[in-house]
Amino acid sequence: MARSSRPREDAQPSATDLRSWGLDPAWSRQVTFSVRPDSDPVTWHVLDTGEPKDGDGPTLVCVHGNPSWSYLWRDVLSTLGRRYRVVAVDQTGMGFSERTAPRRLAERVEELVAFCRAETTGPLVLIAHDWGGPVAVGASASLPVVAMVLSNTAVAKPADVAVPPLIASARRFVDLSCRRTTAFVAGAAAMTQRSHRAALLAPYRSTRRRQAIGDFVADIPVFPGDPSAAALASSAAALATFAGPVLLVWGGRDPVFHDRFLRDLRQRVPGADVHYEPSASHFLPLDVPIGSLVGAWLENTDVTEAAGDRDGASVAIGSAHPVEPADLAPSDGASLLADLDRRHDDHGFVYRGPDGDLTWSDLHTKSLLAARVLAAHGVAAGDRVALLVPPGADLLVASCALWRVGAVPVVAEASAGLRPLRRLLRAAAARHVVAPRRILTAAVAGRMTPGAQRFTWGRFPRSIDFDRPVPASTTMDFPSPDPDDLAAIVHTSGATGPAKPVCYTHGALLAQRGVMRAMVGQGEDEAFTTSFGAFMLLAPALGLVGVRPDFDVNHASELDFDTLAGALGLASVTTAWLSPASARSIVATAGGRRLGLPVTLLAGAPIPASLASAVAAVTGGEVRAPYGMTEALPLTDGINPEATGPFGGTATGAPLPGVAVVIERLSAPGEWVADDEDWGEILVSAPWMFAGYDSRWQQNTEHRVVIDGRRFHRTGDVGYRHDGQLFQLGRRTHVIETPLGLRSPVALEQPVETALGTPVAFVGVGPKGAQVLVCVLEDSGDLRLADDETAHQVRSVGSEPVAAVLRGSLPTDRRHESKVDRVALADAVSDFLAGR
Amino acid sequence: MKILVTGGTSLLGGTVAQRLESRGHDITCFQRRSNPWGLRDVLGDIRDRDQVIGAVASHDAVVHLAALVAPKPRWADAFAVNVTGTENILAAASSTGRLVHVSTPSVAFGDRPAMGEAVGLPDYRGKDAYAHTKAIAERLVLERTAVPTVVIRPHLVWGPGDAQLVGRVVVRARRGAVVLPDHGRALIDTTYIDDAAAAIVAAFENATAGNEATGRAWVVTGGDPRPLAELLGGIVQAAGLDVRPRSLPAPLVGRLGRWCEALWPGDEPPLTYFAARQLSLAHWFDQRETRRVLSWQPEVDVDEGLRRLTEWFGRQPG
């Protein structure tokens, strides 16, 4: 085989090419070094940003996988090159580096070590992707590495994972697929946007230049006896002993290094920060702005000298802000399970619904039985279990059983749609799944919980019978969980952005039970009903009878007056918790009839005062609209939803005991606003708040603020405090930025809706800061201009200039059927008014 | 200050000249016909360099508004007035202390919607002779000027007595031939005559050495964009006419424009492709920088402008 030991001149990329790929030609250079004094030198092509202009710190060394090259790190180079020295290497035989005899993994590790020793000084951060991962991790043992960032990679093949099909087929026909044709390179490049393909393929145009791609594939240790298996094992060992911080950045749509590899890495590095991007694929560094993510992570870890003012802990607090003392919520400290054991011979109902009734005694026995089945099949404390059981008696039994063994239910609602549901479940990496047969079949067919152990009711192929007795020898002695232990993972609705996994601890759930007890009735025979599926679990937690109305919980608006009245007839319901869509439907179908319902809680979206009073007229009782979200619920008492405030918006009542609310100035993050002074982003803190988003390092960092040592959640909602009440003005992302200042759509909409008697939505079009206001009146059909008279009416309500008044249907979210999707509406309005 | 205003017979030129005079400046208007505003005239042809140099001599500043505005002028005519004329002004103005060049946002027209855009490059090279020659002229001014210079691009100036927008709309409406592309949904910003004049005066005041406004072009609009249907409907109403505009699909209006251009004999076809596209696409601009740098604010929004227009029509005989 004739291979030149020096790269030919034409092997180097031209400045024009580099520029067209978004790379600075000044970064491109060649480095010749030797692994040992007596060994042959090798020449690498690297992209090196050189000494940073702003600040010093570790050098960032980026290692690509196969088949790619340093181009992969384009965003890291351009985003972080001013702050750090960033060196992205082309491994031997790859990219624009020298073509040589085949390299084994151990040799690649040696080469990276030698390169770093020759070319860098001081501490290093290694950033690696794909098969660059084991190379970088292997090298970390011999280098002054202070932190590592690993993306869609592996240091071992999990035992229960098949060889990735792309690798498997490539390996069988290595020469044909990798070297003689571009099949492997092109197949890999097809996993990212088309715009990257030319650059990814550029160094691999001829068979000679593709040689190392085949060598690399052939070297991947798949079986224990493979030549590089030992080297891979020492990389795994190096990762286990690595003491510095590790960030795992993962693309959820990678068919090669999929979520099972992430689970494997998380087990190897339990303390790793994880940032999961559900929509990114294999080439995550090209699919997402990884530079700013890595930059933020480095600022937040101890590796940089500027790490002093991180974590928001030292954010200056203005003297004007009123943070309530962090007194804890009332809680009796006893858990639902303790109640269950106490009432084991209580034959009163704990649940009544269309699927049957359940007594306290039933729930006690069945959940205990199920817990033994789970335990007998190895479900252990801390295990994540996908819980795909519709609201009802079975959900109560399954949840209690899971909590008994200390497992963590992962709950995702099917109303999100199948594709998002699969993404959420796969991201949660559940080890087990509990579902009724029909849903289990769908979950298996849809590959929603790959590799998970299946539990269902009754016998079913390859699943474990959930209520089949197990030998009495199985333990019944389950340890009670620690308050800081993870209790459940639920998901945000996705109505206001991609759905996010929300982690709750047992301590938070206990505190939530305490605050809810103070809000709803506690009498022995009192009952509770709700239009929200998961809230059904609140009833037993509160010691109440749960009543489920007979309707499809995925379609909130199907709960009408008669259905609710039917549910109320089953027990003495004193509290109903309804979504706005259900409430509207009940009001619409009441036809002058009334229900006897002492307390109705409305939550899920801002509740207009008109809806609150309409519901009160139907129920004949009190209506409350407490503020809250999946991450923290409830936060205010929701009393007096008809109250008005100086900046408009919806009244949500006074913060509950134990809740602290801070309003952050939109124009100046870290500055707090006094009551009545202005509106801004709502920051909340409560003992029953969530612990964080699962595997979302970036979102956790953005949403978490520490004030006076207390953890606050940036809600993404805007509002203000007035007269002891918290008023909500909608979502921060919907705020319209006009040349005259920031405008809240909710505050603009309310007076227009009152004057015209029609639901309207205000959106901004144009670039932020120069946006103009457009008002859309709800009407069926496509967007169109409203008539002159209507436009005049709208404009005469307020003093703000309104560029256009349109009619058309307002898109709403799927789950609540009540939040107007203003982002989608703004896009549609912008397209409409742009003309064509 | 002694100021020469070119194009003084137009509504905008006259309004600017009067405003400058009321501020105590000594105004001379330069154009072929005498102005109707009672201001001092030097009559002459902008295409003639000697006449221009003679007229500018002994002035302290030039405000250059003269241009050939027609739906479809002959290229040679448009070039002679808009480019050669501007070259002559540039040559002559080097003896003065400052220059204001009045351009148009059309010089950056890209046949795509402009939604809250910043000032675009004057790179229009399409078939519209007016926009094309004005683009060449603007580039000449910014490249060659020897004195502190501010370029102003007022967008769709209208008001009482305006023969361009208001005049044409009313003529069409009287004929019952107002056609809107796609029901007139494109969001379009306009400038009321008084605000446009005030912006040009502000440009004059800022055309001093070292001022941030100099050496650059500034789009000037009322900052109150409206759908085309509202604007044209408002003007038709102000004129006391009862005409329901007809709607045609925007692509068809564009094609009609092309046919008219190709088949119409004179230089005033009822529609051109350029005009059709300008009516079909959004045009509004981010005004924050302009307002800050010129220290100028529009004072008449569309509703107030229409009110004044209605009054004015009411005072017209017949």
HADDOCK unambig.tbl for C-alpha pairs under 7 A between the chains (distance, minus, plus):
assign (segid A and resid 739 and name CA) (segid B and resid 288 and name CA) 6.77 0.50 0.50
assign (segid A and resid 766 and name CA) (segid B and resid 115 and name CA) 5.40 0.50 0.50
assign (segid A and resid 766 and name CA) (segid B and resid 116 and name CA) 5.11 0.50 0.50
assign (segid A and resid 767 and name CA) (segid B and resid 116 and name CA) 6.09 0.50 0.50
assign (segid A and resid 770 and name CA) (segid B and resid 116 and name CA) 6.18 0.50 0.50
assign (segid A and resid 770 and name CA) (segid B and resid 286 and name CA) 5.52 0.50 0.50
assign (segid A and resid 785 and name CA) (segid B and resid 185 and name CA) 6.86 0.50 0.50
assign (segid A and resid 803 and name CA) (segid B and resid 224 and name CA) 6.55 0.50 0.50
assign (segid A and resid 803 and name CA) (segid B and resid 225 and name CA) 5.59 0.50 0.50
assign (segid A and resid 803 and name CA) (segid B and resid 226 and name CA) 5.11 0.50 0.50
assign (segid A and resid 804 and name CA) (segid B and resid 226 and name CA) 5.93 0.50 0.50
assign (segid A and resid 804 and name CA) (segid B and resid 227 and name CA) 6.38 0.50 0.50
assign (segid A and resid 832 and name CA) (segid B and resid 185 and name CA) 6.99 0.50 0.50
assign (segid A and resid 833 and name CA) (segid B and resid 185 and name CA) 5.53 0.50 0.50
assign (segid A and resid 833 and name CA) (segid B and resid 186 and name CA) 4.77 0.50 0.50
assign (segid A and resid 833 and name CA) (segid B and resid 187 and name CA) 5.31 0.50 0.50
assign (segid A and resid 833 and name CA) (segid B and resid 282 and name CA) 6.54 0.50 0.50
assign (segid A and resid 834 and name CA) (segid B and resid 113 and name CA) 5.40 0.50 0.50
assign (segid A and resid 834 and name CA) (segid B and resid 115 and name CA) 6.97 0.50 0.50
assign (segid A and resid 834 and name CA) (segid B and resid 186 and name CA) 5.37 0.50 0.50
assign (segid A and resid 834 and name CA) (segid B and resid 187 and name CA) 6.39 0.50 0.50
assign (segid A and resid 834 and name CA) (segid B and resid 281 and name CA) 5.74 0.50 0.50
assign (segid A and resid 834 and name CA) (segid B and resid 282 and name CA) 4.59 0.50 0.50
assign (segid A and resid 835 and name CA) (segid B and resid 113 and name CA) 6.88 0.50 0.50
assign (segid A and resid 835 and name CA) (segid B and resid 185 and name CA) 6.26 0.50 0.50
assign (segid A and resid 835 and name CA) (segid B and resid 186 and name CA) 4.61 0.50 0.50
assign (segid A and resid 835 and name CA) (segid B and resid 280 and name CA) 5.51 0.50 0.50
assign (segid A and resid 835 and name CA) (segid B and resid 281 and name CA) 4.57 0.50 0.50
assign (segid A and resid 835 and name CA) (segid B and resid 282 and name CA) 5.84 0.50 0.50
assign (segid A and resid 836 and name CA) (segid B and resid 250 and name CA) 6.51 0.50 0.50
assign (segid A and resid 836 and name CA) (segid B and resid 280 and name CA) 6.03 0.50 0.50
assign (segid A and resid 836 and name CA) (segid B and resid 281 and name CA) 5.74 0.50 0.50
